Every structure is written in C-alpha cells, then in structure tokens.
Amino acid sequence: MNFSRLLISLVAVSVISICWPLQLLANAYTFGVLPYVSATRLEPIYAPVSLEMSATLGTTVNFRTATEDRQFFQRLKQQSYDFALVQPFWYPPAVDQFNYVPLVRFSEPLTAVVMVLADSKATSIDDLLGATVATPPELTPITHMIRRDLKQRGIEPGKDIELKASRAIDSCMQQVIIGAASACVGPHFAHRMLETKLNIKLRTILETVGIPNFALLAHSRVPPEDRRKITDMLLSWGNSDNSKFTNLLNRMNTRRFIPVTDTDYDVVRFFLRDITNK
C-alpha cells in the first residue's frame, strides 16, 4: 500500500513537472516581425526588443518571423501573433479584418528610393530608360510605390524601364553588383544599411513621396493594460537618454515611435483600392 501511494505521488509530481512549463508557454506572448530582411538579420535587431517587452509585462514575449512575406501575412491572417510589426499595406487588413489594434508606428514616413552604385553614370531616373531595375518582391509597398511614381512621371514599367523582382533587398542590390540590373529599389533606410553590410558606396537618384511607416499592432485578445504598458514603453524610448534604447531604435531604422491614429493609414487604404481597381 505504501509503495502504491509512493508511485501515485511520483506520477503526480511528474505530471506537474511536465505541465508547469506548458503552463508558462501558454501564458507567453508572440511578437511577429515582417521579414523585410532575412530571419538571421532580424533576430539580433528584434529579439532584444522582445526581451524589453518581456521585462515590462512580467511574462515571456517570444520573437517570431517567417521566411517569406506571404507566410508571415498568412499567420497574421490566422491571428497567430499577439504583437505584430507590419508594413503599411498590411495595416488595413490587420486592423479592419483580423482583429488587431494599433499601438505605435515609426515616426518617419516610408519612402521608396532608387539606388545606384556611386560610380554609375546615372544621375536621374531618365538615365535608366531602357534599363533593368531590381526591386523587392512584387507585393511589397516599395514596389507599388515606385511603380506609381514612374507612371506619374510618364514612364511605363515593363516598357520604358524593366522592373525585376528580387526575393529581398539584399538580393536586389546583388543584382546591381553583378551587373544584372542598373539600379535597386528599396525603402529609404536601405541606403545606409546596404552600404554598411556590403561595404559599397551608393547614390540615391529618386525618392518617392511617403506613406505612414511600419506599425506595431496588438491582437484584441491582449488585455488593454498590457497593450498600454507596451505603448508607454516604446513611446518613452524616443525621450530617453539611455543609449541602450537609442541603439535599439537605430537598429530598427527609426528615431522614435509615435502614437497611431487610425486615419493616418487612410492614405494607404486609398492606395490599396487604387491598385485593386487597376
């Protein structure tokens, strides 16, 4: 009888030991970041941010991303992420359809730039007529922004300038380096990032008008108090003298976070409707 009781006790302890970490896991949040660069490059940028979020909330916040834009968007549509950093074109469906709530956004507008190597003879977009220009994936805001800008200038993509989609901004610039493209299109922050990573010198010969930048969203299942804590934390970084927070912002390519007003993204909604109608 004593042996039986001992066995039952050991089984109970084992069950508790197994369930305890699962309980912790169930209470953890996920922080998804769109894969605007490779996952290996995103992790050292945003994993420290998730640690700060964990410390603020007193619970684990796990950094997550995806290998491709489509995969990330599908997870966003499935409402898999508790917190998500999204590009502007994903803001309307996430907020209007997928039950996400806006918290903060990057203060700078998002613009698309056309970059050439420093020794290129091209000094304006007109010098690229008849040439091939590499771009990010076709579905990104940057590619749509440059297409619209070219058309407004009377330049027809696919006819006057060939736009060649690449998998990511890194591979976009590689096309220029190997001579397969004359220029690369990217977000405004890519200029400095690519110069540093690839040890090259670049010139920007065109920059489009801007739209509201990346936004941090929280799913509506996240308690309002936790949403407020994360919002306050990120807003405070822009006013902090702590170099740790300044460095985190710099690595995310923003000077500060600012509050989101939903109507800020109406211009993106109009942009998306315009693309759909065409």
VEXBADREN-705478 format. One record per atom (N, C-alpha, C): atom name; residue in one letter; x, y, z. Coordinates in steps of 0.05 Angstrom, whole numbers. Last residue first. Example, Ala and Ser with C-alpha at 12.3 -4.5 7.8 and 13.67 -1.06 7.14 Angstrom:
2
N:S:257:-45:142 $
CA:S:273:-21:143 $
C:S:258:1:157 $
N:A:264:-114:156 $
CA:A:246:-90:156 $
C:A:264:-66:156 $
END
This chain:
278
N:K:-144:976:-1210 $
CA:K:-129:974:-1235 $
C:K:-123:945:-1242 $
N:N:-168:967:-1162 $
CA:N:-185:976:-1185 $
C:N:-171:974:-1212 $
N:T:-124:956:-1130 $
CA:T:-144:935:-1136 $
C:T:-161:942:-1160 $
N:I:-98:1006:-1128 $
CA:I:-84:983:-1140 $
C:I:-104:961:-1148 $
N:D:-138:1036:-1102 $
CA:D:-129:1044:-1129 $
C:D:-115:1021:-1143 $
N:R:-140:1010:-1053 $
CA:R:-163:1010:-1071 $
C:R:-156:1017:-1099 $
N:L:-88:1023:-1035 $
CA:L:-96:995:-1040 $
C:L:-120:992:-1058 $
N:F:-94:1078:-1029 $
CA:F:-73:1067:-1047 $
C:F:-80:1039:-1054 $
N:F:-133:1082:-990 $
CA:F:-138:1092:-1017 $
C:F:-119:1081:-1037 $
N:R:-103:1059:-948 $
CA:R:-128:1046:-957 $
C:R:-135:1055:-985 $
N:V:-63:1097:-943 $
CA:V:-56:1070:-951 $
C:V:-81:1055:-961 $
N:V:-93:1139:-924 $
CA:V:-79:1143:-950 $
C:V:-70:1116:-961 $
N:D:-109:1120:-875 $
CA:D:-129:1122:-897 $
C:D:-116:1126:-924 $
N:Y:-73:1119:-834 $
CA:Y:-70:1099:-855 $
C:Y:-92:1099:-876 $
N:D:-90:1158:-800 $
CA:D:-64:1162:-813 $
C:D:-61:1143:-836 $
N:T:-136:1140:-776 $
CA:T:-139:1155:-801 $
C:T:-113:1161:-814 $
N:D:-115:1119:-728 $
CA:D:-124:1101:-750 $
C:D:-126:1115:-776 $
N:T:-56:1141:-702 $
CA:T:-84:1149:-707 $
C:T:-93:1133:-731 $
N:V:-7:1119:-658 $
CA:V:-21:1114:-684 $
C:V:-49:1126:-682 $
N:P:49:1154:-629 $
CA:P:22:1141:-628 $
C:P:10:1138:-655 $
N:I:116:1136:-649 $
CA:I:96:1156:-644 $
C:I:69:1142:-643 $
N:F:185:1121:-636 $
CA:F:157:1112:-641 $
C:F:139:1135:-635 $
N:R:244:1147:-668 $
CA:R:226:1144:-646 $
C:R:200:1131:-655 $
N:R:278:1140:-710 $
CA:R:287:1157:-688 $
C:R:270:1153:-663 $
N:T:293:1076:-741 $
CA:T:275:1098:-734 $
C:T:286:1114:-711 $
N:N:319:1027:-751 $
CA:N:318:1048:-771 $
C:N:296:1069:-766 $
N:M:329:991:-712 $
CA:M:303:988:-726 $
C:M:299:1009:-747 $
N:R:376:1011:-694 $
CA:R:377:985:-708 $
C:R:351:979:-722 $
N:N:357:1057:-668 $
CA:N:374:1059:-692 $
C:N:375:1034:-708 $
N:L:329:1033:-625 $
CA:L:315:1049:-645 $
C:L:331:1051:-671 $
N:L:373:1011:-597 $
CA:L:351:994:-607 $
C:L:335:1008:-628 $
N:N:403:1056:-585 $
CA:N:414:1036:-603 $
C:N:392:1018:-614 $
N:T:368:1081:-549 $
CA:T:375:1095:-574 $
C:T:386:1075:-594 $
N:F:368:1044:-508 $
CA:F:343:1048:-523 $
C:F:349:1063:-550 $
N:K:421:1048:-491 $
CA:K:410:1022:-499 $
C:K:386:1025:-516 $
N:S:429:1100:-474 $
CA:S:440:1092:-500 $
C:S:429:1065:-510 $
N:N:381:1139:-445 $
CA:N:394:1113:-443 $
C:N:403:1104:-471 $
N:D:351:1182:-448 $
CA:D:380:1187:-451 $
C:D:395:1161:-449 $
N:S:288:1181:-482 $
CA:S:306:1170:-462 $
C:S:335:1178:-469 $
N:N:249:1191:-518 $
CA:N:256:1213:-499 $
C:N:277:1205:-479 $
N:G:241:1144:-544 $
CA:G:249:1167:-560 $
C:G:257:1191:-543 $
N:W:221:1109:-505 $
CA:W:249:1106:-515 $
C:W:258:1131:-530 $
N:S:168:1118:-494 $
CA:S:188:1130:-476 $
C:S:216:1128:-487 $
N:L:140:1088:-531 $
CA:L:140:1117:-533 $
C:L:162:1130:-516 $
N:L:149:1037:-509 $
CA:L:161:1044:-535 $
C:L:161:1075:-539 $
N:M:120:1040:-460 $
CA:M:149:1032:-461 $
C:M:162:1042:-487 $
N:D:68:1052:-476 $
CA:D:83:1071:-460 $
C:D:113:1066:-461 $
N:T:56:1004:-504 $
CA:T:55:1030:-518 $
C:T:72:1050:-502 $
N:I:61:966:-464 $
CA:I:79:965:-487 $
C:I:80:992:-502 $
N:K:19:984:-430 $
CA:K:46:982:-420 $
C:K:67:982:-443 $
N:R:-26:978:-463 $
CA:R:-18:1005:-453 $
C:R:11:1005:-444 $
N:R:-29:923:-469 $
CA:R:-25:940:-492 $
C:R:-15:967:-484 $
N:D:-39:909:-416 $
CA:D:-14:901:-428 $
C:D:-8:917:-454 $
N:E:-91:931:-411 $
CA:E:-69:940:-393 $
C:E:-42:933:-405 $
N:P:-122:902:-449 $
CA:P:-116:931:-453 $
C:P:-93:941:-436 $
N:P:-96:836:-465 $
CA:P:-111:855:-446 $
C:P:-103:884:-451 $
N:V:-102:810:-529 $
CA:V:-83:820:-509 $
C:V:-98:840:-491 $
N:R:-142:804:-565 $
CA:R:-142:786:-542 $
C:R:-122:794:-521 $
N:S:-130:838:-607 $
CA:S:-150:847:-587 $
C:S:-152:828:-563 $
N:H:-60:841:-618 $
CA:H:-86:829:-623 $
C:H:-105:837:-600 $
N:A:-27:901:-635 $
CA:A:-32:881:-615 $
C:A:-58:868:-621 $
N:L:24:928:-678 $
CA:L:-4:922:-671 $
C:L:-5:902:-649 $
N:L:65:978:-701 $
CA:L:64:956:-682 $
C:L:34:953:-674 $
N:A:80:994:-769 $
CA:A:64:998:-745 $
C:A:66:973:-728 $
N:F:121:1029:-816 $
CA:F:114:1005:-802 $
C:F:99:1011:-776 $
N:N:92:1094:-839 $
CA:N:112:1072:-838 $
C:N:102:1047:-823 $
N:P:51:1129:-886 $
CA:P:57:1121:-858 $
C:P:73:1095:-857 $
N:I:89:1148:-944 $
CA:I:65:1139:-932 $
C:I:71:1132:-903 $
N:G:121:1199:-987 $
CA:G:120:1179:-965 $
C:G:91:1171:-958 $
N:V:144:1201:-1055 $
CA:V:130:1213:-1033 $
C:V:126:1191:-1012 $
N:T:209:1173:-1072 $
CA:T:180:1177:-1076 $
C:T:169:1193:-1052 $
N:E:270:1191:-1099 $
CA:E:256:1184:-1075 $
C:E:227:1191:-1078 $
N:L:328:1177:-1139 $
CA:L:299:1183:-1138 $
C:L:288:1175:-1111 $
N:I:380:1166:-1131 $
CA:I:374:1184:-1154 $
C:I:344:1190:-1155 $
N:T:430:1157:-1084 $
CA:T:401:1156:-1088 $
C:T:394:1176:-1110 $
N:R:489:1118:-1088 $
CA:R:476:1144:-1092 $
C:R:446:1140:-1096 $
N:L:536:1082:-1048 $
CA:L:513:1084:-1064 $
C:L:504:1113:-1067 $
N:K:591:1039:-1037 $
CA:K:581:1066:-1036 $
C:K:558:1069:-1056 $
N:I:599:981:-994 $
CA:I:598:994:-1020 $
C:I:588:1023:-1016 $
N:N:594:939:-956 $
CA:N:619:955:-959 $
C:N:620:967:-987 $
N:L:548:913:-944 $
CA:L:563:904:-968 $
C:L:589:919:-973 $
N:K:531:938:-896 $
CA:K:533:909:-898 $
C:K:551:900:-921 $
N:T:534:993:-907 $
CA:T:548:982:-884 $
C:T:552:952:-888 $
N:E:501:999:-952 $
CA:E:529:1008:-953 $
C:E:546:995:-931 $
N:L:453:979:-932 $
CA:L:467:964:-953 $
C:L:497:973:-955 $
N:M:440:1019:-895 $
CA:M:442:991:-886 $
C:M:458:975:-906 $
N:R:435:1066:-925 $
CA:R:456:1063:-905 $
C:R:461:1034:-897 $
N:H:391:1048:-958 $
CA:H:415:1060:-969 $
C:H:439:1056:-949 $
N:A:346:1032:-930 $
CA:A:363:1012:-941 $
C:A:390:1023:-951 $
N:F:312:1072:-914 $
CA:F:333:1064:-895 $
C:F:352:1044:-906 $
N:H:275:1076:-956 $
CA:H:295:1097:-953 $
C:H:318:1089:-934 $
N:P:269:1012:-990 $
CA:P:260:1032:-972 $
C:P:282:1052:-966 $
N:G:290:1005:-1060 $
CA:G:287:996:-1033 $
C:G:275:1018:-1016 $
N:V:315:984:-1122 $
CA:V:295:999:-1108 $
C:V:292:988:-1080 $
N:C:375:991:-1159 $
CA:C:359:975:-1140 $
C:C:340:994:-1126 $
N:A:402:989:-1226 $
CA:A:394:1003:-1201 $
C:A:378:984:-1184 $
N:S:414:956:-1267 $
CA:S:428:981:-1266 $
C:S:423:996:-1240 $
N:A:428:886:-1262 $
CA:A:410:908:-1261 $
C:A:426:934:-1258 $
N:A:471:852:-1267 $
CA:A:445:843:-1279 $
C:A:424:864:-1278 $
N:G:519:865:-1243 $
CA:G:513:876:-1269 $
C:G:488:867:-1282 $
N:I:529:850:-1191 $
CA:I:538:832:-1212 $
C:I:532:841:-1240 $
N:I:505:894:-1165 $
CA:I:534:889:-1162 $
C:I:545:871:-1184 $
N:V:451:888:-1176 $
CA:V:466:912:-1186 $
C:V:496:906:-1186 $
N:Q:439:842:-1150 $
CA:Q:434:843:-1179 $
C:Q:449:866:-1191 $
N:Q:448:857:-1098 $
CA:Q:467:838:-1110 $
C:Q:464:838:-1141 $
N:M:403:887:-1087 $
CA:M:428:901:-1092 $
C:M:449:883:-1104 $
N:C:366:844:-1083 $
CA:C:361:865:-1102 $
C:C:388:880:-1108 $
N:S:385:815:-1040 $
CA:S:388:803:-1067 $
C:S:383:824:-1089 $
N:D:370:852:-1000 $
CA:D:398:844:-1003 $
C:D:403:833:-1032 $
N:I:315:855:-1004 $
CA:I:331:879:-1011 $
C:I:360:872:-1015 $
N:A:291:794:-1035 $
CA:A:294:812:-1012 $
C:A:312:835:-1021 $
N:R:281:771:-1084 $
CA:R:269:759:-1061 $
C:R:270:778:-1037 $
N:S:262:817:-1137 $
CA:S:281:800:-1123 $
C:S:268:790:-1098 $
N:A:236:834:-1201 $
CA:A:231:829:-1173 $
C:A:253:810:-1161 $
N:K:251:884:-1244 $
CA:K:257:856:-1239 $
C:K:256:850:-1209 $
N:L:225:926:-1291 $
CA:L:228:922:-1263 $
C:L:230:892:-1257 $
N:E:249:963:-1344 $
CA:E:242:936:-1336 $
C:E:247:933:-1306 $
N:I:221:1021:-1371 $
CA:I:241:1010:-1352 $
C:I:231:982:-1344 $
N:D:184:1022:-1412 $
CA:D:206:1042:-1412 $
C:D:228:1033:-1393 $
N:K:157:973:-1399 $
CA:K:161:982:-1427 $
C:K:185:1001:-1428 $
N:G:158:961:-1346 $
CA:G:155:939:-1365 $
C:G:158:946:-1394 $
N:P:127:1024:-1330 $
CA:P:142:1000:-1321 $
C:P:137:976:-1340 $
N:E:131:1082:-1365 $
CA:E:115:1058:-1362 $
C:E:132:1034:-1354 $
N:I:131:1148:-1344 $
CA:I:149:1125:-1350 $
C:I:133:1099:-1345 $
N:G:105:1192:-1327 $
CA:G:102:1185:-1355 $
C:G:120:1163:-1363 $
N:R:107:1201:-1273 $
CA:R:127:1215:-1289 $
C:R:125:1209:-1319 $
N:Q:69:1166:-1257 $
CA:Q:63:1195:-1254 $
C:Q:83:1212:-1269 $
N:K:97:1119:-1264 $
CA:K:74:1125:-1281 $
C:K:67:1154:-1280 $
N:L:134:1123:-1222 $
CA:L:143:1122:-1250 $
C:L:121:1130:-1269 $
N:D:100:1120:-1178 $
CA:D:117:1144:-1182 $
C:D:126:1145:-1212 $
N:R:79:1069:-1182 $
CA:R:61:1092:-1183 $
C:R:77:1117:-1190 $
N:R:126:1038:-1176 $
CA:R:110:1036:-1200 $
C:R:92:1060:-1204 $
N:I:141:1053:-1124 $
CA:I:158:1061:-1146 $
C:I:143:1059:-1173 $
N:M:99:1031:-1095 $
CA:M:104:1060:-1094 $
C:M:121:1069:-1117 $
N:H:103:976:-1105 $
CA:H:79:991:-1115 $
C:H:84:1021:-1115 $
N:T:152:967:-1079 $
CA:T:150:962:-1108 $
C:T:125:977:-1119 $
N:I:139:981:-1026 $
CA:I:161:995:-1040 $
C:I:158:992:-1070 $
N:P:100:945:-1009 $
CA:P:93:973:-1014 $
C:P:114:987:-1031 $
N:T:106:881:-1044 $
CA:T:114:900:-1023 $
C:T:105:928:-1029 $
N:L:96:845:-1084 $
CA:L:74:852:-1067 $
C:L:81:873:-1046 $
N:E:144:833:-1111 $
CA:E:124:849:-1125 $
C:E:102:860:-1106 $
N:P:204:841:-1071 $
CA:P:182:825:-1082 $
C:P:159:843:-1091 $
N:P:246:898:-1093 $
CA:P:238:877:-1074 $
C:P:215:860:-1086 $
N:T:279:904:-1158 $
CA:T:261:913:-1137 $
C:T:258:891:-1116 $
N:A:324:928:-1208 $
CA:A:316:907:-1189 $
C:A:299:919:-1167 $
N:V:317:950:-1273 $
CA:V:319:959:-1245 $
C:V:308:937:-1227 $
N:T:346:954:-1336 $
CA:T:332:937:-1316 $
C:T:338:947:-1288 $
N:A:333:1008:-1384 $
CA:A:350:991:-1367 $
C:A:332:973:-1350 $
N:G:302:1043:-1411 $
CA:G:313:1021:-1427 $
C:G:329:1001:-1410 $
N:L:323:1096:-1370 $
CA:L:304:1087:-1391 $
C:L:317:1065:-1408 $
N:L:358:1117:-1334 $
CA:L:353:1088:-1333 $
C:L:332:1078:-1353 $
N:D:358:1171:-1338 $
CA:D:382:1157:-1348 $
C:D:379:1127:-1347 $
N:D:313:1185:-1311 $
CA:D:312:1186:-1341 $
C:D:336:1171:-1353 $
N:I:327:1187:-1259 $
CA:I:313:1164:-1268 $
C:I:311:1163:-1298 $
N:S:396:1211:-1257 $
CA:S:367:1214:-1254 $
C:S:353:1190:-1264 $
N:T:447:1195:-1264 $
CA:T:443:1216:-1245 $
C:T:413:1222:-1240 $
N:A:489:1142:-1283 $
CA:A:461:1151:-1280 $
C:A:459:1172:-1258 $
N:K:539:1122:-1281 $
CA:K:536:1146:-1296 $
C:K:507:1158:-1294 $
N:S:564:1098:-1218 $
CA:S:546:1096:-1240 $
C:S:543:1123:-1255 $
N:D:594:1099:-1172 $
CA:D:608:1105:-1197 $
C:D:590:1102:-1222 $
N:A:558:1084:-1132 $
CA:A:569:1112:-1132 $
C:A:582:1119:-1158 $
N:L:502:1048:-1157 $
CA:L:529:1049:-1146 $
C:L:541:1076:-1150 $
N:V:436:1072:-1141 $
CA:V:456:1063:-1160 $
C:V:483:1063:-1146 $
N:M:368:1067:-1119 $
CA:M:397:1069:-1113 $
C:M:414:1058:-1135 $
N:V:309:1097:-1107 $
CA:V:323:1083:-1128 $
C:V:353:1089:-1124 $
N:V:264:1089:-1052 $
CA:V:286:1102:-1065 $
C:V:298:1085:-1087 $
N:A:202:1102:-1020 $
CA:A:218:1084:-1037 $
C:A:240:1100:-1051 $
N:T:187:1116:-951 $
CA:T:190:1124:-979 $
C:T:206:1102:-994 $
N:L:149:1125:-895 $
CA:L:163:1104:-911 $
C:L:163:1115:-940 $
N:P:162:1177:-846 $
CA:P:146:1165:-868 $
C:P:162:1144:-883 $
N:E:182:1165:-778 $
CA:E:188:1174:-805 $
C:E:169:1162:-825 $
N:S:164:1139:-732 $
CA:S:157:1167:-736 $
C:S:161:1176:-765 $
N:F:130:1076:-731 $
CA:F:155:1091:-735 $
C:F:148:1120:-742 $
N:R:75:1072:-684 $
CA:R:87:1068:-710 $
C:R:114:1083:-711 $
N:V:32:1035:-638 $
CA:V:51:1056:-645 $
C:V:61:1051:-673 $
N:L:-20:1005:-640 $
CA:L:-7:1016:-616 $
C:L:11:1040:-623 $
N:P:-81:980:-666 $
CA:P:-56:995:-669 $
C:P:-46:1006:-643 $
N:V:-105:914:-661 $
CA:V:-108:941:-651 $
C:V:-82:956:-654 $
N:Y:-136:863:-701 $
CA:Y:-113:875:-688 $
C:Y:-119:904:-681 $
N:N:-175:833:-729 $
CA:N:-178:838:-700 $
C:N:-153:848:-686 $
N:F:-173:829:-784 $
CA:F:-161:808:-768 $
C:F:-160:813:-738 $
N:Q:-197:874:-810 $
CA:Q:-208:847:-813 $
C:Q:-198:826:-793 $
N:D:-174:923:-797 $
CA:D:-202:923:-806 $
C:D:-214:895:-807 $
N:V:-122:910:-782 $
CA:V:-139:925:-764 $
C:V:-168:923:-771 $
N:A:-103:879:-826 $
CA:A:-99:870:-798 $
C:A:-118:884:-779 $
N:P:-117:909:-872 $
CA:P:-130:884:-867 $
C:P:-127:874:-838 $
N:P:-85:959:-860 $
CA:P:-114:959:-863 $
C:P:-127:931:-859 $
N:Y:-29:939:-853 $
CA:Y:-44:952:-832 $
C:Y:-74:951:-836 $
N:W:-4:922:-898 $
CA:W:-17:901:-881 $
C:W:-33:913:-858 $
N:F:19:966:-919 $
CA:F:-2:953:-935 $
C:F:-17:932:-919 $
N:P:61:979:-881 $
CA:P:36:995:-884 $
C:P:14:981:-898 $
N:Q:83:920:-844 $
CA:Q:87:941:-864 $
C:Q:60:955:-869 $
N:V:83:907:-773 $
CA:V:74:903:-800 $
C:V:81:926:-818 $
N:L:94:871:-717 $
CA:L:104:895:-731 $
C:L:99:890:-761 $
N:A:49:847:-669 $
CA:A:60:844:-696 $
C:A:69:871:-706 $
N:F:30:805:-615 $
CA:F:40:831:-624 $
C:F:52:827:-651 $
N:D:10:754:-623 $
CA:D:-2:772:-603 $
C:D:5:801:-608 $
N:Y:-3:718:-683 $
CA:Y:15:735:-667 $
C:Y:-1:751:-647 $
N:S:-44:692:-710 $
CA:S:-26:676:-694 $
C:S:-8:693:-675 $
N:Q:-86:704:-745 $
CA:Q:-85:717:-719 $
C:Q:-67:701:-699 $
N:Q:-86:689:-796 $
CA:Q:-95:669:-777 $
C:Q:-95:679:-748 $
N:K:-62:734:-817 $
CA:K:-90:729:-823 $
C:K:-102:709:-804 $
N:L:-10:724:-799 $
CA:L:-25:748:-789 $
C:L:-55:745:-793 $
N:R:1:680:-829 $
CA:R:0:677:-799 $
C:R:-14:701:-787 $
N:Q:1:704:-879 $
CA:Q:-18:683:-873 $
C:Q:-21:678:-843 $
N:F:43:739:-874 $
CA:F:16:750:-877 $
C:F:-5:729:-871 $
N:F:86:702:-872 $
CA:F:80:720:-849 $
C:F:52:731:-850 $
N:Q:82:680:-923 $
CA:Q:79:663:-899 $
C:Q:72:679:-875 $
N:R:92:724:-955 $
CA:R:66:710:-957 $
C:R:61:693:-932 $
N:D:145:737:-942 $
CA:D:123:755:-936 $
C:D:96:741:-935 $
N:E:183:682:-913 $
CA:E:173:698:-936 $
C:E:150:716:-927 $
N:T:198:661:-865 $
CA:T:218:661:-886 $
C:T:210:678:-910 $
N:A:182:700:-806 $
CA:A:176:680:-826 $
C:A:197:681:-848 $
N:T:187:707:-734 $
CA:T:185:719:-761 $
C:T:178:696:-780 $
N:R:185:724:-665 $
CA:R:178:706:-687 $
C:R:180:721:-713 $
N:F:202:727:-596 $
CA:F:205:738:-623 $
C:F:200:717:-644 $
N:N:160:721:-541 $
CA:N:177:707:-559 $
C:N:178:720:-586 $
N:V:157:743:-477 $
CA:V:148:751:-504 $
C:V:168:740:-524 $
N:T:137:723:-413 $
CA:T:154:718:-436 $
C:T:141:729:-461 $
N:T:122:776:-366 $
CA:T:117:750:-378 $
C:T:133:747:-403 $
N:G:126:828:-350 $
CA:G:130:807:-330 $
C:G:122:780:-340 $
N:L:124:870:-384 $
CA:L:99:856:-379 $
C:L:101:836:-357 $
N:T:177:888:-386 $
CA:T:156:907:-380 $
C:T:130:893:-372 $
N:A:205:842:-400 $
CA:A:211:855:-374 $
C:A:188:874:-366 $
N:S:184:833:-451 $
CA:S:180:813:-430 $
C:S:184:826:-403 $
N:M:202:878:-478 $
CA:M:173:874:-475 $
C:M:168:855:-453 $
N:E:256:867:-477 $
CA:E:247:891:-463 $
C:E:216:889:-458 $
N:L:255:821:-509 $
CA:L:265:819:-481 $
C:L:255:843:-465 $
N:S:240:843:-558 $
CA:S:222:824:-544 $
C:S:230:820:-515 $
N:V:286:871:-568 $
CA:V:261:886:-564 $
C:V:241:868:-549 $
N:P:323:830:-577 $
CA:P:327:848:-554 $
C:P:301:864:-548 $
N:A:300:810:-626 $
CA:A:300:794:-602 $
C:A:305:811:-577 $
N:Y:309:849:-666 $
CA:Y:284:849:-652 $
C:Y:282:830:-628 $
N:I:363:844:-683 $
CA:I:350:870:-681 $
C:I:326:869:-662 $
N:P:377:791:-686 $
CA:P:392:808:-668 $
C:P:381:836:-665 $
N:E:334:775:-724 $
CA:E:335:766:-696 $
C:E:352:784:-678 $
N:L:343:794:-776 $
CA:L:322:806:-759 $
C:L:325:799:-730 $
N:R:382:762:-797 $
CA:R:388:791:-792 $
C:R:368:804:-775 $
N:T:357:714:-800 $
CA:T:383:715:-785 $
C:T:391:744:-780 $
N:A:314:725:-834 $
CA:A:310:720:-806 $
C:A:335:722:-789 $
N:S:328:780:-880 $
CA:S:328:752:-872 $
C:S:324:749:-842 $
N:V:280:835:-881 $
CA:V:307:823:-887 $
C:V:306:795:-877 $
N:Y:227:835:-872 $
CA:Y:237:854:-892 $
C:Y:266:849:-898 $
N:P:184:798:-848 $
CA:P:212:791:-857 $
C:P:222:809:-879 $
N:L:152:827:-792 $
CA:L:152:821:-820 $
C:L:180:816:-830 $
N:V:150:796:-730 $
CA:V:162:818:-745 $
C:V:163:810:-774 $
N:G:111:780:-672 $
CA:G:118:774:-700 $
C:G:128:799:-714 $
N:F:114:756:-612 $
CA:F:119:782:-624 $
C:F:129:777:-653 $
N:T:71:722:-567 $
CA:T:88:721:-591 $
C:T:90:749:-603 $
N:Y:71:710:-495 $
CA:Y:62:724:-519 $
C:Y:81:719:-542 $
N:A:55:656:-449 $
CA:A:74:673:-464 $
C:A:60:687:-487 $
N:N:21:620:-426 $
CA:N:19:648:-417 $
C:N:37:667:-433 $
N:A:38:572:-446 $
CA:A:11:582:-453 $
C:A:7:611:-446 $
N:L:87:567:-421 $
CA:L:87:572:-450 $
C:L:59:583:-459 $
N:L:71:557:-370 $
CA:L:86:581:-375 $
C:L:85:588:-404 $
N:Q:47:508:-379 $
CA:Q:30:530:-369 $
C:Q:44:557:-374 $
N:L:90:478:-394 $
CA:L:69:483:-414 $
C:L:51:506:-405 $
N:P:119:477:-346 $
CA:P:129:493:-368 $
C:P:109:498:-390 $
N:W:78:445:-317 $
CA:W:87:471:-308 $
C:W:99:488:-331 $
N:C:71:394:-338 $
CA:C:51:414:-343 $
C:C:60:442:-336 $
N:I:115:365:-318 $
CA:I:111:368:-347 $
C:I:92:391:-353 $
N:S:109:369:-264 $
CA:S:134:378:-276 $
C:S:131:383:-305 $
N:I:59:345:-257 $
CA:I:62:374:-250 $
C:I:87:385:-264 $
N:V:73:293:-271 $
CA:V:53:308:-287 $
C:V:55:337:-282 $
N:S:109:281:-230 $
CA:S:118:281:-258 $
C:S:99:297:-276 $
N:V:77:283:-185 $
CA:V:99:302:-188 $
C:V:108:304:-216 $
N:A:44:240:-198 $
CA:A:32:266:-195 $
C:A:54:288:-198 $
N:V:80:198:-197 $
CA:V:66:204:-221 $
C:V:55:232:-221 $
N:L:94:200:-143 $
CA:L:115:205:-163 $
C:L:102:212:-190 $
N:S:45:187:-119 $
CA:S:58:213:-113 $
C:S:78:220:-135 $
N:I:38:134:-137 $
CA:I:19:155:-145 $
C:I:31:183:-141 $
N:L:82:110:-112 $
CA:L:81:111:-141 $
C:L:62:132:-151 $
N:L:67:116:-58 $
CA:L:91:129:-68 $
C:L:91:132:-98 $
N:R:22:85:-57 $
CA:R:19:113:-52 $
C:R:43:129:-62 $
N:S:46:36:-67 $
CA:S:26:46:-86 $
C:S:22:76:-83 $
N:F:77:29:-22 $
CA:F:90:31:-48 $
C:F:71:43:-69 $
N:N:38:25:17 $
CA:N:56:48:17 $
C:N:70:52:-9 $
N:M:17:-24:0 $
CA:M:0:0:0 $
C:M:17:25:0 $
END
